[in-house]
């Protein structure tokens, strides 16, 4: 059986045409790289998730799914009408990435595009 990840060309820039889970893992990875007490704005996440400004609604849907799953929490601040949303990683979100990182280096799960770059 051929390994599909070896035959696919990955472009370093632009939107990554990978499963939604890959975008979720990229967001978790970014939030984990920040200090545990810090938060990230929607713009920061948009920039680090590899999603263009045109896909802003797509990102909001993904963040809502992650919030509903208990992976991140949303903190709203600012006066009424000018609220800003900030996101932080929960312990459950941290455990997801730590579990994946604890797999051995040549684990077959890393052949899937979802786990590319983790």
Secondary structure as UniProt FT lines:
FT   HELIX           4..7
FT   HELIX           20..33
FT   TURN            36..37
FT   STRAND          40..41
FT   HELIX           42..48
FT   TURN            49..50
FT   HELIX           53..55
FT   HELIX           56..69
FT   STRAND          72..77
FT   TURN            80..81
FT   STRAND          84..89
FT   HELIX           91..101
FT   TURN            105..106
FT   HELIX           108..111
FT   HELIX           113..115
FT   TURN            116..117
//
